[in-house]
């Protein structure tokens, strides 16, 4: 593992970037830390310079970051991507790892967990918490989906979260740059997959299975 990794911290909250920067500087000798506050800046920086690690948040004002992981890997295949998010680890970890991320870390994690996660992905290994590992094992052994929200596609989950947050079809179409009719289609599919008929039921499912709204 490289003793002095070059890291890009990508989060739209400055306090989060600063906090992670402090932890990395305490854990790694001569670590080089750079920052980005939105997805446009992330893509610009990875095109301009090489990084050993990208610490990436799940959501930015432009939407979910899951769509840019493939682009980042195409530009810098060697760059490891560690997702660092306050959103539900059980709900998002596998989605992001299946999309190309190398690990998932919750923002409530301890400094020890941060060090372990960073060192793990820099050693070309995948990092998830014990909780997620247990979930994967249980799903394989029992051959069933425990969380109904897992049946949603990445885009459907994005639309569902906005619905839960009180956004209407028009607002969602503007946020995600989709046709209003397309949003309606996604909403229909979400309700059909989850076997619900209204947003109130959707909120209940998020509270029960996702924990973070």
C-alpha positions, 0 to 999 in steps of 0.5 A: 500500500502506498504510504502517502496516498493522493486523495480527492474528497468529494462532498457538497458539505465543507465541514465533512470534507474538512473532517475527513481531511483531518482524519486522513492526515492523522492516519497517513504520513504525508497524505495529499488531500484535494477537495471537490464540492460537486460532480462537475468539479469531480470529473474535471479534477480526475481528468486533470490529475491522478489520484489513488483514492476518491472519497465520494458522497452518495448525493449532490445537488445535481443528484445521485453520484452513482452515475459518474462512477463508470466515467471516473473508472474509465478516466482513472481505472487505478483510482479506488472509490470509497463511498462516504455517506450518511445514507443507509449502508444496508440500502446503498452499499451493494448498489454502489459496489455493484456499480464500480465502487470499492467500498462503502463507509457510513459518516457515523463511522469511527476514525478506526473504521475510516482507517480500515476502510481506506487501507482496505481499498488501497490494498485492492480489496472491497470494504463493507461493514460486518452488517452488510457482509451479514446481509449478503450472506443471509440473502445468499443462504436464504435466496430471498430479498429481505428489503423490498426497497432492494427491488427498485432500480437505482433511478427508481430509488432516486425518484422514490427518495424525492417522493418521500421528501415531499417533491411532486412530479414536476419538481422531480422532473426538474431535479433529475432532468426528466420528462414529467411523464417519465417521472409518472412512469417511474412512480407507477413502477415504484408503487407496483414493485412495492405493492403500495398505492400512495406516498404515505405507504412509501414513507412508511417503507422508508422508515421501516427499511431504510432508516434515513429519509 
